């Protein structure tokens, strides 16, 4: 079996380096299984000093393997003519696999180095180590250099938004504020690439290709990019820097993929975005999320922190450090600079996205978007006006907290793709239901989540709603079956005593079934991902109408 599990070319800043890098996933079984004498000879050949490999397959050997792989990369590179090479090595959840990364300037030669390292490990059990390492280095030296990295050096301002929840809403809001200020804006997100409000390419463009499409447009004056975990890990960020970065939050999502198994590791990935914010720019960080707030350490950019709590310690700390803050005081979105009194920007109740202040998650998104817009140079007047005119509807924010009215009850559609997202959805559903009425929830999940996260969605949905049904998303099974997801959601619901759940093959059918049961004052919620437009069409065909900000405000007041 080859020691090379994966060789991935990262085109720009990434989890390991602020520039293009090669990422190798290597099986180090040859090191783990070697007898101690062979391990010591290997260490001596590659110049690894003070080696204590321990016995085969021991914990000491695992740690020796990490040092040995790092030194092997440096040794082969040096003998091939590259004297200085930064190398980073990380363990994985599999003790026989490691990840090693190093920057590259020439694509083909860098890949040749990666393959050469794997070939040395392949030959370790039975061949002469001196000869194998020398041969590998010679092959690298003789390889074709190849092209240079194609990382884009932006010529226009860039706002980059990342986080687990809220990044699409926040990026859309920033783009709206900038367009209201008269700028021609390009933005990319999980829905596609937009130029001046027009969708020019549908699809998930939250990676480097979306940013590339925007920056290639000759008329765009400001780029707003949604930067997702997958793009950072699989391709790297396609830009050398951004001018303003936003990190909304970091919560459990997509764990168990690409070597990211914990929330702390996920936070490391998200931190790549503020890590490349230029000196003199601003990193807009959620002061209520400790992992996000900690990202301010070591940045070139200045920190701009937002929090719903005006007395949050994070705000005091950043103002003491010379940064800026955005918060809510007496019902007003306010900004603050060191040594100055808070300056009101707009009343929270006048911002439709907050649902009259009901949605604390959207209050945070508003604080983040306002901070970023001000940081990139949009005037306070234009920011305030833009916040008043951005609505939670299918035009401004499709698929996120969209409200409708049908026959005296409400329908809410939202992506709600993880625990925090579902809890936020249920929070706002409770905030608009009439006293004594019910919550009816259409539950769903995509396949690229852990078993526990999918089951937890079932538990939260069943615990917090009066009627729950499952609506499947066959386009997003991601190597699972519909039955797998059904079983996991039911398993979670059973934890809170709910065992009777209807299951529907599509989101539209699930919506229709719940609407058929709804009574005046009830709220129907649908976790919608796969059939957003079809659900919009179904609602319209059955007499549903989108709620205006005024209608939403009236629902919140009636519920209260």
Number of C-alpha atoms within 10 A of each C-alpha: 6 11 20 20 14 14 18 16 21 28 26 25 26 27 25 24 20 18 24 29 28 22 26 23 23 22 23 22 20 20 27 25 17 20 16 17 11 17 26 18 16 22 24 15 15 20 15 19 12 9 16 14 27 18 17 18 17 13 14 14 22 24 16 20 26 21 19 25 26 22 19 24 24 23 23 27 24 15 17 21 13 12 11 9 14 12 18 18 21 15 17 15 11 9 16 18 21 22 21 22 25 23 23 22 15 15 19 17 21 23 22 20 24 27 19 25 26 26 18 23 23 21 16 20 17 10 11 12 21 13 12 18 25 16 18 22 24 17 17 25 20 11 15 13 16 13 11 13 18 12 20 18 12 18 9 12 18 24 27 29 33 28 26 23 23 22 26 27 24 28 27 23 28 32 28 24 28 25 18 17 16 12 16 17 22 28 32 34 26 17 16 16 26 21 19 17 16 10 14 11 15 13 12 15 24 27 25 25 17 26 28 20 18 23 24 11 11 7 13 18 19 22 26 29 31 27 33 25 23 15 18 24 23 18 21 28 31 28 22 18 27 28 24 30 34 32 31 28 24 24 20 19 23 21 18 13 13 12 18 20 17 14 16 14 14 23 23 17 22 30 25 23 29 30 24 26 25 19 13 11 21 29 34 33 31 30 28 20 16 13 21 23 22 15 22 21 10 8 17 17 24 22 25 32 33 32 23 19 15 18 12 14 12 23 26 16 13 21 19 13 12 13 20 23 26 31 28 24 18 10 14 16 24 24 24 19 17 15 9 9 10 18 14 19 19 20 19 24 18 21 24 23 28 24 26 21 19 20 19 15 23 22 23 24 27 27 26 31 29 28 29 28 22 19 20 19 11 20 14 15 11 18 26 19 17 22 26 19 18 20 23 25 21 17 10 17 18 21 26 22 29 23 26 24 19 18 14 12 21 29 28 23 26 21 22 25 22 22 20 17 20 18 17 18 25 20 16 21 27 21 19 24 23 20 12 8 17 21 22 26 29 29 28 30 30 21 21 17 19 17 14 13 21 26 24 21 27 31 23 20 28 27 18 17 19 12 21 26 25 27 26 29 21 17 12 16 16 11 8 13 12 17 10 12 23 21 14 21 29 24 20 25 24 18 16 15 12 18 13 12 17 14 19 20 13 18 26 24 18 24 28 16 17 22 22 8 11 22 16 14 20 24 31 29 28 28 28 28 22 18 15 19 15 12 20 20 13 16 21 14 10 12 11 20 17 21 19 15 24 13 14 21 21 14 20 21 13 13 16 12
